[in-house]
Amino acid sequence: MANVQPDSLTLPTQHFRMALRALDPDVALVEQLLEGTGIQASEINDPDFAIPVSALLPILDNAARTLGEDWFLKFPILWSVEIHSEFGMATRFAPSFGAAIDLLSEFGHVRWPVLRALRARNKAGHLLTIVPITEISHRIWRAITSIAFLAFQTTAKSILSVGAESIQYRFEGEPPEYAPPLEALFEDNLSWGHDRTTLLIPAALLDQVSPLANPSAFAAMLASLRALAARQPHLNSFAVRVSNALDGINAGRIDAVEMARRLGVSRRTLERRLESEG
């Protein structure tokens, strides 16, 4: 598994700021959640403060230990459009739902450098397989992917006029104890026991136009994401992408042709890029 967590990688702070604000004025609890991160509670409200990726896993571990494994269900703000970063806003300003999906697979790991969405197609539609970029415990990975799926569902409903209920959310492994309330949030479109954590998006949804489609705003958000990606070239290397894709293979073998298809390039391009990266 690719383990990419340079100190320069940061996360959108507004998600943490809004979640921690919900605990105010319980300063002691906030300090418990930040234990081991080196972050002071007072820093969260500094507009210039950026949360390092290295602090994310301790925060999530602290949350599970302090508030229970279903802690994220108590913070619906985490998947609300109210706290979208430039990435979330770009998906809503995109010209179509398909363009929003393109953004997710191209830039999701740049804004949230703990996971990557690998895109593929089958007869039913488009598959987005969610894989970790760094070592994450099963408990924390389940929380991260739950929040990611909930955020995707919220965004999909804000874009699609019809058909959001046809998107399928598939979790790997057995359901946790908090499965019933989580399933209720997905309105019976969530299932367990799959080999990989995936989203199945019917192809018929991709051409729907977002009500917030805005070419100039989309271009501005896209430029911001590209600038961020340029500062994180290690996250975009083909070696890392191949490593992450291989992490999602639990059985059998995968050849170069299939790997290239999953990454959306030709076999020759895949081989050339890997060779150029050594």
KAMOTA-V965559 format. One record per helix or strand of 3 or more residues. SS is the DSSP state (A for helix, B for strand). FROM is the first residue (numbers start at 1). TO is the last residue. Records with the same first field share a line. If there is no record, write none. Layout:
SS=FROM-TO ; FROM-TO
//
This chain:
A=13-21 ; 27-33 ; 41-45 ; 53-67 ; 71-74 ; 76-79 ; 81-83 ; 86-93 ; 97-111 ; 138-159 ; 164-166 ; 179-185 ; 203-205 ; 215-230 ; 233-235 ; 238-247 ; 256-263 ; 267-276
B=115-122 ; 125-132 ; 168-172 ; 190-194 ; 198-202
//
